[in-house]
């Protein structure tokens, strides 16, 4: 017994619908994914073309990778990242409170007692990359927190001229 005309039309429509769904859904997914990838690439290109400090917070991922735990409610935050085949560096500056400085140092694995008075631990080369100046008339203290690879080494320099609002400069260097 053969199909009726209605059954044949229904079967053909159903087959067409299945084919459209089998092709349309993956094609739609690919189009959306491609657009997201292109947007991400544009964002990364824009970020990498910036030279000098960016007046914003580094992403949580960067803060985690480079182990730079900027305290909440810090202000005047700026950062810059460099990468090459040998090492990657994250330069960060921010102003915090006295308690925020203690929190930052503690979360960084060091303490205020590790700060050497008069010591500027950020090298001239690193300071030059981002245009930092460390004039002698300020109350500088610094420490270098070294860790085993692949964890980053951090040079921390703090301007304690205003103890209620210390200005922190960090260069975190990760070498694979």
HUMO-V779915 format. One record per residue. N is the residue number from 1. PSI is psi in whole degrees, 0 to 359 (* if undefined). NEAR is the number of other ideal C-beta (glycine too) atoms within 8 Angstrom. Layout:
# HUMO-V779915
n:N psi:PSI near:NEAR
n:N psi:PSI near:NEAR
This chain:
# HUMO-V779915
n:1 psi:130 near:1
n:2 psi:173 near:3
n:3 psi:150 near:6
n:4 psi:165 near:6
n:5 psi:319 near:6
n:6 psi:318 near:6
n:7 psi:321 near:8
n:8 psi:315 near:9
n:9 psi:316 near:8
n:10 psi:315 near:8
n:11 psi:318 near:9
n:12 psi:317 near:8
n:13 psi:318 near:8
n:14 psi:316 near:8
n:15 psi:315 near:8
n:16 psi:318 near:8
n:17 psi:316 near:8
n:18 psi:317 near:8
n:19 psi:315 near:8
n:20 psi:317 near:8
n:21 psi:320 near:8
n:22 psi:330 near:8
n:23 psi:319 near:8
n:24 psi:316 near:8
n:25 psi:308 near:8
n:26 psi:322 near:8
n:27 psi:318 near:8
n:28 psi:317 near:8
n:29 psi:315 near:8
n:30 psi:319 near:8
n:31 psi:315 near:8
n:32 psi:314 near:8
n:33 psi:318 near:8
n:34 psi:319 near:8
n:35 psi:319 near:8
n:36 psi:320 near:8
n:37 psi:318 near:8
n:38 psi:319 near:8
n:39 psi:317 near:8
n:40 psi:318 near:8
n:41 psi:319 near:8
n:42 psi:318 near:8
n:43 psi:315 near:8
n:44 psi:322 near:8
n:45 psi:317 near:8
n:46 psi:318 near:8
n:47 psi:319 near:8
n:48 psi:340 near:6
n:49 psi:350 near:6
n:50 psi:136 near:8
n:51 psi:131 near:3
n:52 psi:181 near:7
n:53 psi:140 near:10
n:54 psi:129 near:9
n:55 psi:73 near:6
n:56 psi:173 near:7
n:57 psi:140 near:7
n:58 psi:154 near:12
n:59 psi:158 near:6
n:60 psi:323 near:5
n:61 psi:314 near:6
n:62 psi:318 near:12
n:63 psi:324 near:13
n:64 psi:312 near:7
n:65 psi:315 near:9
n:66 psi:359 near:13
n:67 psi:55 near:13
n:68 psi:89 near:13
n:69 psi:82 near:9
n:70 psi:127 near:12
n:71 psi:149 near:13
n:72 psi:150 near:4
n:73 psi:18 near:7
n:74 psi:155 near:11
n:75 psi:171 near:7
n:76 psi:43 near:9
n:77 psi:135 near:12
n:78 psi:153 near:11
n:79 psi:165 near:14
n:80 psi:140 near:12
n:81 psi:138 near:10
n:82 psi:148 near:8
n:83 psi:142 near:6
n:84 psi:184 near:6
n:85 psi:339 near:2
n:86 psi:319 near:4
n:87 psi:164 near:8
n:88 psi:142 near:11
n:89 psi:141 near:13
n:90 psi:120 near:17
n:91 psi:126 near:15
n:92 psi:139 near:14
n:93 psi:146 near:14
n:94 psi:159 near:13
n:95 psi:136 near:9
n:96 psi:194 near:14
n:97 psi:173 near:10
n:98 psi:316 near:8
n:99 psi:323 near:6
n:100 psi:322 near:13
n:101 psi:316 near:14
n:102 psi:319 near:10
n:103 psi:312 near:10
n:104 psi:311 near:13
n:105 psi:317 near:13
n:106 psi:315 near:9
n:107 psi:340 near:8
n:108 psi:356 near:12
n:109 psi:18 near:7
n:110 psi:193 near:9
n:111 psi:172 near:7
n:112 psi:328 near:7
n:113 psi:340 near:4
n:114 psi:345 near:9
n:115 psi:125 near:12
n:116 psi:121 near:8
n:117 psi:132 near:6
n:118 psi:0 near:6
n:119 psi:121 near:11
n:120 psi:105 near:8
n:121 psi:345 near:10
n:122 psi:124 near:12
n:123 psi:159 near:8
n:124 psi:321 near:5
n:125 psi:310 near:6
n:126 psi:319 near:13
n:127 psi:321 near:12
n:128 psi:329 near:8
n:129 psi:321 near:10
n:130 psi:2 near:11
n:131 psi:25 near:8
n:132 psi:142 near:10
n:133 psi:139 near:5
n:134 psi:79 near:10
n:135 psi:148 near:5
n:136 psi:345 near:4
n:137 psi:10 near:3
n:138 psi:162 near:8
n:139 psi:88 near:6
n:140 psi:145 near:13
n:141 psi:151 near:12
n:142 psi:164 near:14
n:143 psi:156 near:11
n:144 psi:124 near:9
n:145 psi:103 near:11
n:146 psi:144 near:4
n:147 psi:160 near:9
n:148 psi:146 near:3
n:149 psi:147 near:6
n:150 psi:9 near:5
n:151 psi:148 near:7
n:152 psi:153 near:11
n:153 psi:136 near:9
n:154 psi:126 near:14
n:155 psi:119 near:13
n:156 psi:122 near:16
n:157 psi:134 near:15
n:158 psi:133 near:13
n:159 psi:107 near:12
n:160 psi:21 near:9
n:161 psi:318 near:5
n:162 psi:98 near:7
n:163 psi:336 near:6
n:164 psi:342 near:5
n:165 psi:67 near:8
n:166 psi:143 near:14
n:167 psi:124 near:10
n:168 psi:135 near:15
n:169 psi:125 near:13
n:170 psi:135 near:13
n:171 psi:112 near:12
n:172 psi:122 near:13
n:173 psi:121 near:11
n:174 psi:128 near:13
n:175 psi:128 near:8
n:176 psi:* near:4
